[in-house]
């Protein structure tokens, strides 16, 4: 298990440093387990399932961004591959941000939803 890299920088820098300190198998594990959590939460639909699915989306996008970032740092990639990896990295960052926002919004909706009914 890798130690968490602590920094006084902003949140994206914190995530980037931790992704780069993670091993390749742990990034693949994050991607696969996040996708599995999203699938299980969507199929079984337990109480507060959007929260669980969104957390799975955050974990999956962390893994996908890390895999694309690690491949992008490899100097042997062709120019078109580097562009595609940059697009994958950008899309996974956007998906992670959207999933994080969904975690906060759905948790807030569940927490204060009964106050307005």
C-alpha positions in Angstrom: 0.0 0.0 0.0 1.3 3.4 -0.9 1.5 6.2 1.5 -0.6 9.3 0.8 1.4 12.2 -0.4 0.6 15.3 1.7 1.0 18.7 0.2 0.0 22.3 0.9 -0.9 22.8 -2.7 -4.5 22.8 -4.1 -6.7 19.8 -4.6 -5.8 19.0 -8.2 -2.1 19.0 -7.3 -2.9 16.7 -4.3 -4.7 14.3 -6.6 -2.0 14.4 -9.3 0.8 13.7 -6.7 -1.2 10.8 -5.3 -2.0 9.3 -8.7 1.6 9.4 -9.7 2.7 7.8 -6.4 0.2 4.9 -6.9 1.2 1.7 -8.7 -0.3 0.7 -12.0 -2.2 -2.3 -10.6 -3.8 0.0 -7.9 -5.0 2.4 -10.6 -6.5 -0.5 -12.6 -8.1 -1.8 -9.4 -9.6 1.7 -8.7 -11.0 1.8 -12.3 -12.6 -1.7 -12.1 -13.9 -1.4 -8.6 -15.4 2.0 -9.3 -17.2 0.7 -12.4 -18.4 -2.3 -10.5 -19.7 -0.1 -7.6 -21.6 2.0 -10.1 -23.1 -1.1 -11.8 -24.1 -2.7 -8.5 -25.6 0.5 -7.1 -27.5 1.1 -10.3 -28.9 -2.4 -10.6 -29.8 -3.1 -7.0 -30.8 0.5 -6.2 -30.5 0.4 -2.4 -31.3 3.4 -0.2 -29.3 6.4 -1.4 -28.0 4.5 -4.4 -27.1 7.7 -6.4 -24.6 8.5 -3.7 -23.0 5.1 -4.0 -23.0 5.2 -7.8 -21.4 8.7 -7.7 -18.7 7.6 -5.3 -18.0 4.7 -7.6 -17.7 7.2 -10.5 -15.2 9.3 -8.5 -13.1 6.2 -7.9 -13.3 5.0 -11.5 -12.4 8.4 -12.9 -9.4 8.6 -10.4 -8.2 5.3 -11.9 -8.9 6.2 -15.5 -7.1 9.6 -15.1 -4.1 7.9 -13.5 -3.8 5.3 -16.2 -4.0 7.9 -18.9 -1.6 10.2 -17.1 0.9 7.4 -16.6 0.7 6.5 -20.3 1.0 10.1 -21.3 4.2 10.5 -19.4 5.7 7.6 -21.4 7.9 9.1 -24.1 7.3 6.3 -26.6 3.7 7.4 -27.5 3.0 8.8 -31.0 1.6 12.3 -31.3 -1.9 11.0 -32.1 -1.8 8.7 -29.1 -0.7 11.5 -26.9 -3.6 13.6 -28.1 -6.1 10.8 -27.5 -4.6 10.2 -24.0 -4.9 13.9 -23.2 -8.6 13.7 -24.3 -9.2 10.7 -22.1 -7.5 12.4 -19.2 -9.6 15.5 -19.6 -12.8 13.6 -19.9 -12.1 11.5 -16.9 -11.3 14.6 -14.9 -14.6 16.1 -15.9 -16.4 12.9 -15.1 -14.8 12.8 -11.7 -15.7 16.4 -11.0 -19.3 15.7 -12.0 -19.4 12.6 -9.9 -18.0 14.5 -6.9 -20.7 17.2 -7.4 -23.4 14.5 -7.6 -22.1 13.0 -4.3 -22.5 16.4 -2.6 -25.8 17.2 -4.1 -27.5 13.9 -3.6 -26.2 13.7 0.0 -27.6 17.2 0.6 -30.9 16.2 -1.0 -31.2 13.2 1.2 -30.2 15.1 4.3 -32.6 18.0 3.9 -35.2 16.4 1.7 -37.5 15.5 4.5 -37.5 19.1 5.9 -39.4 20.4 2.9 -42.0 17.7 2.5 
